[in-house]
Amino acid sequence: MAARRRPYQRKTGYVPQAERSYGIRVVHRERPNMTALTELFVRFTLAEAHANRATDAEPVIVRPDVLKPGADRDLTAEGR
């Protein structure tokens, strides 16, 4: 008795190069929240700038004598 021949059936996931198809799958996503991203960027930038600044150094800002600590001046209208 002759055995019946079954049609060829692949047993692996291999696809010959001639049968392969290449394409781009488009994924639609919501647009990013630019306000939140901008705020986050500003916060990171300020935190990095603050971390790099020397905290024990004197400020570079030149202050008038009136605003310097220890200056006992009368800042009322009569003292001008």
mmJSON file of the N, C-alpha and C atoms, coordinates in Angstrom:
{"data_MODEL":{"atom_site":{
"group_PDB":["ATOM","ATOM","ATOM","ATOM","ATOM","ATOM","ATOM","ATOM","ATOM","ATOM","ATOM","ATOM","ATOM","ATOM","ATOM","ATOM","ATOM","ATOM","ATOM","ATOM","ATOM","ATOM","ATOM","ATOM","ATOM","ATOM","ATOM","ATOM","ATOM","ATOM","ATOM","ATOM","ATOM","ATOM","ATOM","ATOM","ATOM","ATOM","ATOM","ATOM","ATOM","ATOM","ATOM","ATOM","ATOM","ATOM","ATOM","ATOM","ATOM","ATOM","ATOM","ATOM","ATOM","ATOM","ATOM","ATOM","ATOM","ATOM","ATOM","ATOM","ATOM","ATOM","ATOM","ATOM","ATOM","ATOM","ATOM","ATOM","ATOM","ATOM","ATOM","ATOM","ATOM","ATOM","ATOM","ATOM","ATOM","ATOM","ATOM","ATOM","ATOM","ATOM","ATOM","ATOM","ATOM","ATOM","ATOM","ATOM","ATOM","ATOM","ATOM","ATOM","ATOM","ATOM","ATOM","ATOM","ATOM","ATOM","ATOM","ATOM","ATOM","ATOM","ATOM","ATOM","ATOM","ATOM","ATOM","ATOM","ATOM","ATOM","ATOM","ATOM","ATOM","ATOM","ATOM","ATOM","ATOM","ATOM","ATOM","ATOM","ATOM","ATOM","ATOM","ATOM","ATOM","ATOM","ATOM","ATOM","ATOM","ATOM","ATOM","ATOM","ATOM","ATOM","ATOM","ATOM","ATOM","ATOM","ATOM","ATOM","ATOM","ATOM","ATOM","ATOM","ATOM","ATOM","ATOM","ATOM","ATOM","ATOM","ATOM","ATOM","ATOM","ATOM","ATOM","ATOM","ATOM","ATOM","ATOM","ATOM","ATOM","ATOM","ATOM","ATOM","ATOM","ATOM","ATOM","ATOM","ATOM","ATOM","ATOM","ATOM","ATOM","ATOM","ATOM","ATOM","ATOM","ATOM","ATOM","ATOM","ATOM","ATOM","ATOM","ATOM","ATOM","ATOM","ATOM","ATOM","ATOM","ATOM","ATOM","ATOM","ATOM","ATOM","ATOM","ATOM","ATOM","ATOM","ATOM","ATOM","ATOM","ATOM","ATOM","ATOM","ATOM","ATOM","ATOM","ATOM","ATOM","ATOM","ATOM","ATOM","ATOM","ATOM","ATOM","ATOM","ATOM","ATOM","ATOM","ATOM","ATOM","ATOM","ATOM","ATOM","ATOM","ATOM","ATOM","ATOM","ATOM","ATOM","ATOM","ATOM","ATOM","ATOM","ATOM","ATOM","ATOM","ATOM","ATOM","ATOM"],
"id":[1,2,3,4,5,6,7,8,9,10,11,12,13,14,15,16,17,18,19,20,21,22,23,24,25,26,27,28,29,30,31,32,33,34,35,36,37,38,39,40,41,42,43,44,45,46,47,48,49,50,51,52,53,54,55,56,57,58,59,60,61,62,63,64,65,66,67,68,69,70,71,72,73,74,75,76,77,78,79,80,81,82,83,84,85,86,87,88,89,90,91,92,93,94,95,96,97,98,99,100,101,102,103,104,105,106,107,108,109,110,111,112,113,114,115,116,117,118,119,120,121,122,123,124,125,126,127,128,129,130,131,132,133,134,135,136,137,138,139,140,141,142,143,144,145,146,147,148,149,150,151,152,153,154,155,156,157,158,159,160,161,162,163,164,165,166,167,168,169,170,171,172,173,174,175,176,177,178,179,180,181,182,183,184,185,186,187,188,189,190,191,192,193,194,195,196,197,198,199,200,201,202,203,204,205,206,207,208,209,210,211,212,213,214,215,216,217,218,219,220,221,222,223,224,225,226,227,228,229,230,231,232,233,234,235,236,237,238,239,240],
"type_symbol":["N","C","C","N","C","C","N","C","C","N","C","C","N","C","C","N","C","C","N","C","C","N","C","C","N","C","C","N","C","C","N","C","C","N","C","C","N","C","C","N","C","C","N","C","C","N","C","C","N","C","C","N","C","C","N","C","C","N","C","C","N","C","C","N","C","C","N","C","C","N","C","C","N","C","C","N","C","C","N","C","C","N","C","C","N","C","C","N","C","C","N","C","C","N","C","C","N","C","C","N","C","C","N","C","C","N","C","C","N","C","C","N","C","C","N","C","C","N","C","C","N","C","C","N","C","C","N","C","C","N","C","C","N","C","C","N","C","C","N","C","C","N","C","C","N","C","C","N","C","C","N","C","C","N","C","C","N","C","C","N","C","C","N","C","C","N","C","C","N","C","C","N","C","C","N","C","C","N","C","C","N","C","C","N","C","C","N","C","C","N","C","C","N","C","C","N","C","C","N","C","C","N","C","C","N","C","C","N","C","C","N","C","C","N","C","C","N","C","C","N","C","C","N","C","C","N","C","C","N","C","C","N","C","C","N","C","C","N","C","C"],
"label_atom_id":["N","CA","C","N","CA","C","N","CA","C","N","CA","C","N","CA","C","N","CA","C","N","CA","C","N","CA","C","N","CA","C","N","CA","C","N","CA","C","N","CA","C","N","CA","C","N","CA","C","N","CA","C","N","CA","C","N","CA","C","N","CA","C","N","CA","C","N","CA","C","N","CA","C","N","CA","C","N","CA","C","N","CA","C","N","CA","C","N","CA","C","N","CA","C","N","CA","C","N","CA","C","N","CA","C","N","CA","C","N","CA","C","N","CA","C","N","CA","C","N","CA","C","N","CA","C","N","CA","C","N","CA","C","N","CA","C","N","CA","C","N","CA","C","N","CA","C","N","CA","C","N","CA","C","N","CA","C","N","CA","C","N","CA","C","N","CA","C","N","CA","C","N","CA","C","N","CA","C","N","CA","C","N","CA","C","N","CA","C","N","CA","C","N","CA","C","N","CA","C","N","CA","C","N","CA","C","N","CA","C","N","CA","C","N","CA","C","N","CA","C","N","CA","C","N","CA","C","N","CA","C","N","CA","C","N","CA","C","N","CA","C","N","CA","C","N","CA","C","N","CA","C","N","CA","C","N","CA","C","N","CA","C","N","CA","C","N","CA","C","N","CA","C","N","CA","C","N","CA","C"],
"label_alt_id":[null,null,null,null,null,null,null,null,null,null,null,null,null,null,null,null,null,null,null,null,null,null,null,null,null,null,null,null,null,null,null,null,null,null,null,null,null,null,null,null,null,null,null,null,null,null,null,null,null,null,null,null,null,null,null,null,null,null,null,null,null,null,null,null,null,null,null,null,null,null,null,null,null,null,null,null,null,null,null,null,null,null,null,null,null,null,null,null,null,null,null,null,null,null,null,null,null,null,null,null,null,null,null,null,null,null,null,null,null,null,null,null,null,null,null,null,null,null,null,null,null,null,null,null,null,null,null,null,null,null,null,null,null,null,null,null,null,null,null,null,null,null,null,null,null,null,null,null,null,null,null,null,null,null,null,null,null,null,null,null,null,null,null,null,null,null,null,null,null,null,null,null,null,null,null,null,null,null,null,null,null,null,null,null,null,null,null,null,null,null,null,null,null,null,null,null,null,null,null,null,null,null,null,null,null,null,null,null,null,null,null,null,null,null,null,null,null,null,null,null,null,null,null,null,null,null,null,null,null,null,null,null,null,null,null,null,null,null,null,null],
"label_comp_id":["MET","MET","MET","ALA","ALA","ALA","ALA","ALA","ALA","ARG","ARG","ARG","ARG","ARG","ARG","ARG","ARG","ARG","PRO","PRO","PRO","TYR","TYR","TYR","GLN","GLN","GLN","ARG","ARG","ARG","LYS","LYS","LYS","THR","THR","THR","GLY","GLY","GLY","TYR","TYR","TYR","VAL","VAL","VAL","PRO","PRO","PRO","GLN","GLN","GLN","ALA","ALA","ALA","GLU","GLU","GLU","ARG","ARG","ARG","SER","SER","SER","TYR","TYR","TYR","GLY","GLY","GLY","ILE","ILE","ILE","ARG","ARG","ARG","VAL","VAL","VAL","VAL","VAL","VAL","HIS","HIS","HIS","ARG","ARG","ARG","GLU","GLU","GLU","ARG","ARG","ARG","PRO","PRO","PRO","ASN","ASN","ASN","MET","MET","MET","THR","THR","THR","ALA","ALA","ALA","LEU","LEU","LEU","THR","THR","THR","GLU","GLU","GLU","LEU","LEU","LEU","PHE","PHE","PHE","VAL","VAL","VAL","ARG","ARG","ARG","PHE","PHE","PHE","THR","THR","THR","LEU","LEU","LEU","ALA","ALA","ALA","GLU","GLU","GLU","ALA","ALA","ALA","HIS","HIS","HIS","ALA","ALA","ALA","ASN","ASN","ASN","ARG","ARG","ARG","ALA","ALA","ALA","THR","THR","THR","ASP","ASP","ASP","ALA","ALA","ALA","GLU","GLU","GLU","PRO","PRO","PRO","VAL","VAL","VAL","ILE","ILE","ILE","VAL","VAL","VAL","ARG","ARG","ARG","PRO","PRO","PRO","ASP","ASP","ASP","VAL","VAL","VAL","LEU","LEU","LEU","LYS","LYS","LYS","PRO","PRO","PRO","GLY","GLY","GLY","ALA","ALA","ALA","ASP","ASP","ASP","ARG","ARG","ARG","ASP","ASP","ASP","LEU","LEU","LEU","THR","THR","THR","ALA","ALA","ALA","GLU","GLU","GLU","GLY","GLY","GLY","ARG","ARG","ARG"],
"label_asym_id":["A","A","A","A","A","A","A","A","A","A","A","A","A","A","A","A","A","A","A","A","A","A","A","A","A","A","A","A","A","A","A","A","A","A","A","A","A","A","A","A","A","A","A","A","A","A","A","A","A","A","A","A","A","A","A","A","A","A","A","A","A","A","A","A","A","A","A","A","A","A","A","A","A","A","A","A","A","A","A","A","A","A","A","A","A","A","A","A","A","A","A","A","A","A","A","A","A","A","A","A","A","A","A","A","A","A","A","A","A","A","A","A","A","A","A","A","A","A","A","A","A","A","A","A","A","A","A","A","A","A","A","A","A","A","A","A","A","A","A","A","A","A","A","A","A","A","A","A","A","A","A","A","A","A","A","A","A","A","A","A","A","A","A","A","A","A","A","A","A","A","A","A","A","A","A","A","A","A","A","A","A","A","A","A","A","A","A","A","A","A","A","A","A","A","A","A","A","A","A","A","A","A","A","A","A","A","A","A","A","A","A","A","A","A","A","A","A","A","A","A","A","A","A","A","A","A","A","A","A","A","A","A","A","A","A","A","A","A","A","A"],
"label_entity_id":["1","1","1","1","1","1","1","1","1","1","1","1","1","1","1","1","1","1","1","1","1","1","1","1","1","1","1","1","1","1","1","1","1","1","1","1","1","1","1","1","1","1","1","1","1","1","1","1","1","1","1","1","1","1","1","1","1","1","1","1","1","1","1","1","1","1","1","1","1","1","1","1","1","1","1","1","1","1","1","1","1","1","1","1","1","1","1","1","1","1","1","1","1","1","1","1","1","1","1","1","1","1","1","1","1","1","1","1","1","1","1","1","1","1","1","1","1","1","1","1","1","1","1","1","1","1","1","1","1","1","1","1","1","1","1","1","1","1","1","1","1","1","1","1","1","1","1","1","1","1","1","1","1","1","1","1","1","1","1","1","1","1","1","1","1","1","1","1","1","1","1","1","1","1","1","1","1","1","1","1","1","1","1","1","1","1","1","1","1","1","1","1","1","1","1","1","1","1","1","1","1","1","1","1","1","1","1","1","1","1","1","1","1","1","1","1","1","1","1","1","1","1","1","1","1","1","1","1","1","1","1","1","1","1","1","1","1","1","1","1"],
"label_seq_id":[1,1,1,2,2,2,3,3,3,4,4,4,5,5,5,6,6,6,7,7,7,8,8,8,9,9,9,10,10,10,11,11,11,12,12,12,13,13,13,14,14,14,15,15,15,16,16,16,17,17,17,18,18,18,19,19,19,20,20,20,21,21,21,22,22,22,23,23,23,24,24,24,25,25,25,26,26,26,27,27,27,28,28,28,29,29,29,30,30,30,31,31,31,32,32,32,33,33,33,34,34,34,35,35,35,36,36,36,37,37,37,38,38,38,39,39,39,40,40,40,41,41,41,42,42,42,43,43,43,44,44,44,45,45,45,46,46,46,47,47,47,48,48,48,49,49,49,50,50,50,51,51,51,52,52,52,53,53,53,54,54,54,55,55,55,56,56,56,57,57,57,58,58,58,59,59,59,60,60,60,61,61,61,62,62,62,63,63,63,64,64,64,65,65,65,66,66,66,67,67,67,68,68,68,69,69,69,70,70,70,71,71,71,72,72,72,73,73,73,74,74,74,75,75,75,76,76,76,77,77,77,78,78,78,79,79,79,80,80,80],
"pdbx_PDB_ins_code":[null,null,null,null,null,null,null,null,null,null,null,null,null,null,null,null,null,null,null,null,null,null,null,null,null,null,null,null,null,null,null,null,null,null,null,null,null,null,null,null,null,null,null,null,null,null,null,null,null,null,null,null,null,null,null,null,null,null,null,null,null,null,null,null,null,null,null,null,null,null,null,null,null,null,null,null,null,null,null,null,null,null,null,null,null,null,null,null,null,null,null,null,null,null,null,null,null,null,null,null,null,null,null,null,null,null,null,null,null,null,null,null,null,null,null,null,null,null,null,null,null,null,null,null,null,null,null,null,null,null,null,null,null,null,null,null,null,null,null,null,null,null,null,null,null,null,null,null,null,null,null,null,null,null,null,null,null,null,null,null,null,null,null,null,null,null,null,null,null,null,null,null,null,null,null,null,null,null,null,null,null,null,null,null,null,null,null,null,null,null,null,null,null,null,null,null,null,null,null,null,null,null,null,null,null,null,null,null,null,null,null,null,null,null,null,null,null,null,null,null,null,null,null,null,null,null,null,null,null,null,null,null,null,null,null,null,null,null,null,null],
"Cartn_x":[0.823,0.0,0.873,0.54,1.315,0.801,1.724,1.344,0.838,-0.156,-0.674,0.314,0.428,1.318,0.498,0.975,0.322,0.986,0.25,0.899,1.969,2.98,4.087,3.566,3.944,3.567,4.813,5.062,6.248,6.11,7.225,7.216,7.997,8.643,9.394,8.875,9.35,8.936,9.822,10.72,11.648,10.904,11.217,10.632,11.778,11.769,12.843,12.899,14.078,14.27,13.349,13.086,12.22,10.79,10.377,9.004,8.861,9.956,9.897,9.324,8.617,8.089,8.537,8.984,9.465,8.5,8.163,7.255,7.456,6.794,6.862,5.507,5.524,4.291,4.105,3.015,2.749,2.017,2.566,1.939,1.531,0.26,-0.231,-0.239,0.42,0.485,-0.014,-0.369,-0.799,0.398,0.122,1.198,1.713,3.013,3.549,3.046,2.939,2.52,3.747,3.834,5.016,5.146,4.053,4.115,4.797,4.393,4.997,6.459,6.771,8.157,9.045,8.532,9.299,9.559,8.525,8.687,9.706,9.662,10.607,12.029,12.198,13.521,14.073,13.229,13.66,14.058,13.258,13.588,14.92,15.148,16.425,17.593,17.407,18.482,18.816,17.784,18.026,18.654,18.215,18.802,20.266,20.586,21.979,22.83,22.292,23.035,23.265,22.258,22.393,23.414,23.449,24.382,25.825,26.024,27.378,27.918,27.031,27.468,28.138,29.205,29.889,29.056,28.655,27.772,28.531,29.817,30.54,31.206,31.185,31.813,30.915,31.526,30.765,30.04,28.869,28.159,28.933,28.82,29.54,28.808,27.554,26.744,27.296,27.541,27.999,26.763,26.72,25.562,25.91,24.972,25.221,25.347,25.975,26.205,24.901,23.826,22.548,22.087,22.341,21.848,22.818,24.035,25.002,24.601,24.836,24.489,25.339,24.732,25.446,25.404,24.87,24.78,23.572,23.829,22.755,22.371,21.629,21.196,19.716,19.258,17.853,17.244,16.408,15.827,14.437,14.052,12.748,12.829,11.712,11.682,12.423,12.426,13.122,14.628,15.084,16.506,17.199,16.464,17.104,17.845],
"Cartn_y":[-1.171,0.0,1.242,2.154,3.382,4.402,5.085,6.091,7.339,7.942,9.183,10.299,11.149,12.3,13.489,14.031,15.234,16.458,17.564,18.785,19.26,19.936,20.415,21.453,21.292,22.242,22.61,23.908,24.374,24.075,23.701,23.415,24.447,25.378,26.436,27.783,28.847,30.195,30.815,30.017,30.56,30.964,32.153,32.64,32.913,32.307,32.561,34.032,34.498,35.909,36.393,35.579,35.989,36.236,35.577,35.719,36.741,37.302,38.268,39.582,40.254,41.578,42.558,43.698,44.728,45.897,46.408,47.546,48.323,49.434,50.294,50.259,49.969,49.955,51.332,51.96,53.304,53.183,53.866,53.882,55.315,55.537,56.887,57.1,58.145,58.476,59.89,60.184,61.546,62.479,63.731,64.715,64.977,65.218,65.474,66.802,66.87,68.081,68.995,69.964,70.819,71.703,72.078,72.899,72.13,70.881,70.075,69.766,69.482,69.197,70.425,71.601,72.834,73.099,72.927,73.143,72.164,70.923,69.923,70.277,70.73,71.132,72.31,73.286,74.452,74.031,73.148,72.684,71.947,71.054,70.329,71.279,72.273,73.226,74.041,74.526,75.306,74.451,73.199,72.313,72.04,71.861,71.619,72.859,74.034,75.275,75.508,75.194,75.386,74.398,73.188,72.182,72.533,73.205,73.544,74.803,75.598,76.85,76.59,77.294,77.166,77.888,77.191,77.797,78.604,78.324,79.05,80.316,80.568,81.767,82.976,84.12,85.355,85.665,86.27,86.611,87.665,87.62,88.533,89.863,89.904,91.113,92.195,93.359,94.499,95.163,95.257,95.833,97.212,98.12,99.432,99.294,100.277,100.232,100.108,100.628,100.598,99.155,98.302,96.94,95.955,96.388,95.487,95.198,93.984,93.674,94.5,94.923,95.681,97.183,97.626,99.065,99.603,100.466,101.022,102.379,102.388,103.658,103.796,105.013,105.313,105.388,104.418,104.369,105.003,105.729,106.383,107.667,108.269,109.499,110.616,110.623,111.68,111.481,110.265,109.997,110.198,110.528,110.707,111.993],
"Cartn_z":[0.0,0.0,0.0,-0.839,-0.947,0.076,0.71,1.706,0.984,1.564,0.985,1.213,0.26,0.398,0.9,1.955,2.478,1.873,1.715,1.207,2.206,1.667,2.503,3.492,4.727,5.769,6.551,6.657,7.393,8.873,9.466,10.896,11.691,10.995,11.671,11.204,11.851,11.483,10.418,9.819,8.826,7.559,7.046,5.801,4.839,3.67,2.709,2.331,1.958,1.671,0.561,-0.421,-1.534,-1.068,0.008,0.488,1.611,2.049,3.148,2.65,3.528,3.181,4.261,3.821,4.738,4.68,5.824,5.866,7.145,7.212,8.389,9.063,10.335,11.097,11.725,11.424,11.935,13.27,14.277,15.591,15.877,16.034,16.321,17.821,18.231,19.651,19.849,21.092,21.416,21.343,21.019,20.96,22.376,22.52,23.862,24.419,25.729,26.415,26.518,25.618,25.557,26.789,27.402,28.606,29.736,29.919,30.985,30.676,29.415,29.049,29.229,28.891,29.062,30.537,31.355,32.793,33.377,32.948,33.416,33.0,31.768,31.282,32.083,32.367,33.14,34.555,35.173,36.526,36.561,35.57,35.524,35.317,34.445,34.172,35.413,36.116,37.327,38.427,38.551,39.564,39.255,37.987,37.608,37.838,37.522,37.734,39.224,40.027,41.475,42.057,41.548,42.059,41.696,40.571,40.126,40.796,41.405,42.003,43.347,43.609,44.897,45.946,46.984,47.982,49.025,49.237,50.271,49.734,48.462,47.894,48.1,48.212,48.347,47.044,47.115,45.875,45.085,43.805,42.925,42.811,43.218,43.088,44.008,43.457,44.253,44.838,46.161,46.824,47.364,47.312,47.919,49.437,50.061,51.5,52.289,51.75,52.453,52.641,51.666,51.717,52.367,52.657,53.271,54.705,55.171,56.557,57.531,58.577,59.606,59.376,58.27,58.017,58.791,59.75,60.563,60.016,58.972,58.397,58.595,58.699,58.854,57.442,57.105,55.765,55.717,56.751,56.73,55.915,55.661,54.861,55.564,56.896,57.616,57.57,57.371,57.408,56.059,55.036,53.724,53.612],
"occupancy":[1.0,1.0,1.0,1.0,1.0,1.0,1.0,1.0,1.0,1.0,1.0,1.0,1.0,1.0,1.0,1.0,1.0,1.0,1.0,1.0,1.0,1.0,1.0,1.0,1.0,1.0,1.0,1.0,1.0,1.0,1.0,1.0,1.0,1.0,1.0,1.0,1.0,1.0,1.0,1.0,1.0,1.0,1.0,1.0,1.0,1.0,1.0,1.0,1.0,1.0,1.0,1.0,1.0,1.0,1.0,1.0,1.0,1.0,1.0,1.0,1.0,1.0,1.0,1.0,1.0,1.0,1.0,1.0,1.0,1.0,1.0,1.0,1.0,1.0,1.0,1.0,1.0,1.0,1.0,1.0,1.0,1.0,1.0,1.0,1.0,1.0,1.0,1.0,1.0,1.0,1.0,1.0,1.0,1.0,1.0,1.0,1.0,1.0,1.0,1.0,1.0,1.0,1.0,1.0,1.0,1.0,1.0,1.0,1.0,1.0,1.0,1.0,1.0,1.0,1.0,1.0,1.0,1.0,1.0,1.0,1.0,1.0,1.0,1.0,1.0,1.0,1.0,1.0,1.0,1.0,1.0,1.0,1.0,1.0,1.0,1.0,1.0,1.0,1.0,1.0,1.0,1.0,1.0,1.0,1.0,1.0,1.0,1.0,1.0,1.0,1.0,1.0,1.0,1.0,1.0,1.0,1.0,1.0,1.0,1.0,1.0,1.0,1.0,1.0,1.0,1.0,1.0,1.0,1.0,1.0,1.0,1.0,1.0,1.0,1.0,1.0,1.0,1.0,1.0,1.0,1.0,1.0,1.0,1.0,1.0,1.0,1.0,1.0,1.0,1.0,1.0,1.0,1.0,1.0,1.0,1.0,1.0,1.0,1.0,1.0,1.0,1.0,1.0,1.0,1.0,1.0,1.0,1.0,1.0,1.0,1.0,1.0,1.0,1.0,1.0,1.0,1.0,1.0,1.0,1.0,1.0,1.0,1.0,1.0,1.0,1.0,1.0,1.0,1.0,1.0,1.0,1.0,1.0,1.0,1.0,1.0,1.0,1.0,1.0,1.0],
"B_iso_or_equiv":[0.0,0.0,0.0,0.0,0.0,0.0,0.0,0.0,0.0,0.0,0.0,0.0,0.0,0.0,0.0,0.0,0.0,0.0,0.0,0.0,0.0,0.0,0.0,0.0,0.0,0.0,0.0,0.0,0.0,0.0,0.0,0.0,0.0,0.0,0.0,0.0,0.0,0.0,0.0,0.0,0.0,0.0,0.0,0.0,0.0,0.0,0.0,0.0,0.0,0.0,0.0,0.0,0.0,0.0,0.0,0.0,0.0,0.0,0.0,0.0,0.0,0.0,0.0,0.0,0.0,0.0,0.0,0.0,0.0,0.0,0.0,0.0,0.0,0.0,0.0,0.0,0.0,0.0,0.0,0.0,0.0,0.0,0.0,0.0,0.0,0.0,0.0,0.0,0.0,0.0,0.0,0.0,0.0,0.0,0.0,0.0,0.0,0.0,0.0,0.0,0.0,0.0,0.0,0.0,0.0,0.0,0.0,0.0,0.0,0.0,0.0,0.0,0.0,0.0,0.0,0.0,0.0,0.0,0.0,0.0,0.0,0.0,0.0,0.0,0.0,0.0,0.0,0.0,0.0,0.0,0.0,0.0,0.0,0.0,0.0,0.0,0.0,0.0,0.0,0.0,0.0,0.0,0.0,0.0,0.0,0.0,0.0,0.0,0.0,0.0,0.0,0.0,0.0,0.0,0.0,0.0,0.0,0.0,0.0,0.0,0.0,0.0,0.0,0.0,0.0,0.0,0.0,0.0,0.0,0.0,0.0,0.0,0.0,0.0,0.0,0.0,0.0,0.0,0.0,0.0,0.0,0.0,0.0,0.0,0.0,0.0,0.0,0.0,0.0,0.0,0.0,0.0,0.0,0.0,0.0,0.0,0.0,0.0,0.0,0.0,0.0,0.0,0.0,0.0,0.0,0.0,0.0,0.0,0.0,0.0,0.0,0.0,0.0,0.0,0.0,0.0,0.0,0.0,0.0,0.0,0.0,0.0,0.0,0.0,0.0,0.0,0.0,0.0,0.0,0.0,0.0,0.0,0.0,0.0,0.0,0.0,0.0,0.0,0.0,0.0],
"pdbx_formal_charge":[null,null,null,null,null,null,null,null,null,null,null,null,null,null,null,null,null,null,null,null,null,null,null,null,null,null,null,null,null,null,null,null,null,null,null,null,null,null,null,null,null,null,null,null,null,null,null,null,null,null,null,null,null,null,null,null,null,null,null,null,null,null,null,null,null,null,null,null,null,null,null,null,null,null,null,null,null,null,null,null,null,null,null,null,null,null,null,null,null,null,null,null,null,null,null,null,null,null,null,null,null,null,null,null,null,null,null,null,null,null,null,null,null,null,null,null,null,null,null,null,null,null,null,null,null,null,null,null,null,null,null,null,null,null,null,null,null,null,null,null,null,null,null,null,null,null,null,null,null,null,null,null,null,null,null,null,null,null,null,null,null,null,null,null,null,null,null,null,null,null,null,null,null,null,null,null,null,null,null,null,null,null,null,null,null,null,null,null,null,null,null,null,null,null,null,null,null,null,null,null,null,null,null,null,null,null,null,null,null,null,null,null,null,null,null,null,null,null,null,null,null,null,null,null,null,null,null,null,null,null,null,null,null,null,null,null,null,null,null,null],
"auth_seq_id":[1,1,1,2,2,2,3,3,3,4,4,4,5,5,5,6,6,6,7,7,7,8,8,8,9,9,9,10,10,10,11,11,11,12,12,12,13,13,13,14,14,14,15,15,15,16,16,16,17,17,17,18,18,18,19,19,19,20,20,20,21,21,21,22,22,22,23,23,23,24,24,24,25,25,25,26,26,26,27,27,27,28,28,28,29,29,29,30,30,30,31,31,31,32,32,32,33,33,33,34,34,34,35,35,35,36,36,36,37,37,37,38,38,38,39,39,39,40,40,40,41,41,41,42,42,42,43,43,43,44,44,44,45,45,45,46,46,46,47,47,47,48,48,48,49,49,49,50,50,50,51,51,51,52,52,52,53,53,53,54,54,54,55,55,55,56,56,56,57,57,57,58,58,58,59,59,59,60,60,60,61,61,61,62,62,62,63,63,63,64,64,64,65,65,65,66,66,66,67,67,67,68,68,68,69,69,69,70,70,70,71,71,71,72,72,72,73,73,73,74,74,74,75,75,75,76,76,76,77,77,77,78,78,78,79,79,79,80,80,80],
"auth_comp_id":["MET","MET","MET","ALA","ALA","ALA","ALA","ALA","ALA","ARG","ARG","ARG","ARG","ARG","ARG","ARG","ARG","ARG","PRO","PRO","PRO","TYR","TYR","TYR","GLN","GLN","GLN","ARG","ARG","ARG","LYS","LYS","LYS","THR","THR","THR","GLY","GLY","GLY","TYR","TYR","TYR","VAL","VAL","VAL","PRO","PRO","PRO","GLN","GLN","GLN","ALA","ALA","ALA","GLU","GLU","GLU","ARG","ARG","ARG","SER","SER","SER","TYR","TYR","TYR","GLY","GLY","GLY","ILE","ILE","ILE","ARG","ARG","ARG","VAL","VAL","VAL","VAL","VAL","VAL","HIS","HIS","HIS","ARG","ARG","ARG","GLU","GLU","GLU","ARG","ARG","ARG","PRO","PRO","PRO","ASN","ASN","ASN","MET","MET","MET","THR","THR","THR","ALA","ALA","ALA","LEU","LEU","LEU","THR","THR","THR","GLU","GLU","GLU","LEU","LEU","LEU","PHE","PHE","PHE","VAL","VAL","VAL","ARG","ARG","ARG","PHE","PHE","PHE","THR","THR","THR","LEU","LEU","LEU","ALA","ALA","ALA","GLU","GLU","GLU","ALA","ALA","ALA","HIS","HIS","HIS","ALA","ALA","ALA","ASN","ASN","ASN","ARG","ARG","ARG","ALA","ALA","ALA","THR","THR","THR","ASP","ASP","ASP","ALA","ALA","ALA","GLU","GLU","GLU","PRO","PRO","PRO","VAL","VAL","VAL","ILE","ILE","ILE","VAL","VAL","VAL","ARG","ARG","ARG","PRO","PRO","PRO","ASP","ASP","ASP","VAL","VAL","VAL","LEU","LEU","LEU","LYS","LYS","LYS","PRO","PRO","PRO","GLY","GLY","GLY","ALA","ALA","ALA","ASP","ASP","ASP","ARG","ARG","ARG","ASP","ASP","ASP","LEU","LEU","LEU","THR","THR","THR","ALA","ALA","ALA","GLU","GLU","GLU","GLY","GLY","GLY","ARG","ARG","ARG"],
"auth_asym_id":["A","A","A","A","A","A","A","A","A","A","A","A","A","A","A","A","A","A","A","A","A","A","A","A","A","A","A","A","A","A","A","A","A","A","A","A","A","A","A","A","A","A","A","A","A","A","A","A","A","A","A","A","A","A","A","A","A","A","A","A","A","A","A","A","A","A","A","A","A","A","A","A","A","A","A","A","A","A","A","A","A","A","A","A","A","A","A","A","A","A","A","A","A","A","A","A","A","A","A","A","A","A","A","A","A","A","A","A","A","A","A","A","A","A","A","A","A","A","A","A","A","A","A","A","A","A","A","A","A","A","A","A","A","A","A","A","A","A","A","A","A","A","A","A","A","A","A","A","A","A","A","A","A","A","A","A","A","A","A","A","A","A","A","A","A","A","A","A","A","A","A","A","A","A","A","A","A","A","A","A","A","A","A","A","A","A","A","A","A","A","A","A","A","A","A","A","A","A","A","A","A","A","A","A","A","A","A","A","A","A","A","A","A","A","A","A","A","A","A","A","A","A","A","A","A","A","A","A","A","A","A","A","A","A","A","A","A","A","A","A"],
"auth_atom_id":["N","CA","C","N","CA","C","N","CA","C","N","CA","C","N","CA","C","N","CA","C","N","CA","C","N","CA","C","N","CA","C","N","CA","C","N","CA","C","N","CA","C","N","CA","C","N","CA","C","N","CA","C","N","CA","C","N","CA","C","N","CA","C","N","CA","C","N","CA","C","N","CA","C","N","CA","C","N","CA","C","N","CA","C","N","CA","C","N","CA","C","N","CA","C","N","CA","C","N","CA","C","N","CA","C","N","CA","C","N","CA","C","N","CA","C","N","CA","C","N","CA","C","N","CA","C","N","CA","C","N","CA","C","N","CA","C","N","CA","C","N","CA","C","N","CA","C","N","CA","C","N","CA","C","N","CA","C","N","CA","C","N","CA","C","N","CA","C","N","CA","C","N","CA","C","N","CA","C","N","CA","C","N","CA","C","N","CA","C","N","CA","C","N","CA","C","N","CA","C","N","CA","C","N","CA","C","N","CA","C","N","CA","C","N","CA","C","N","CA","C","N","CA","C","N","CA","C","N","CA","C","N","CA","C","N","CA","C","N","CA","C","N","CA","C","N","CA","C","N","CA","C","N","CA","C","N","CA","C","N","CA","C","N","CA","C","N","CA","C","N","CA","C","N","CA","C","N","CA","C"],
"pdbx_PDB_model_num":[1,1,1,1,1,1,1,1,1,1,1,1,1,1,1,1,1,1,1,1,1,1,1,1,1,1,1,1,1,1,1,1,1,1,1,1,1,1,1,1,1,1,1,1,1,1,1,1,1,1,1,1,1,1,1,1,1,1,1,1,1,1,1,1,1,1,1,1,1,1,1,1,1,1,1,1,1,1,1,1,1,1,1,1,1,1,1,1,1,1,1,1,1,1,1,1,1,1,1,1,1,1,1,1,1,1,1,1,1,1,1,1,1,1,1,1,1,1,1,1,1,1,1,1,1,1,1,1,1,1,1,1,1,1,1,1,1,1,1,1,1,1,1,1,1,1,1,1,1,1,1,1,1,1,1,1,1,1,1,1,1,1,1,1,1,1,1,1,1,1,1,1,1,1,1,1,1,1,1,1,1,1,1,1,1,1,1,1,1,1,1,1,1,1,1,1,1,1,1,1,1,1,1,1,1,1,1,1,1,1,1,1,1,1,1,1,1,1,1,1,1,1,1,1,1,1,1,1,1,1,1,1,1,1,1,1,1,1,1,1]
}}}
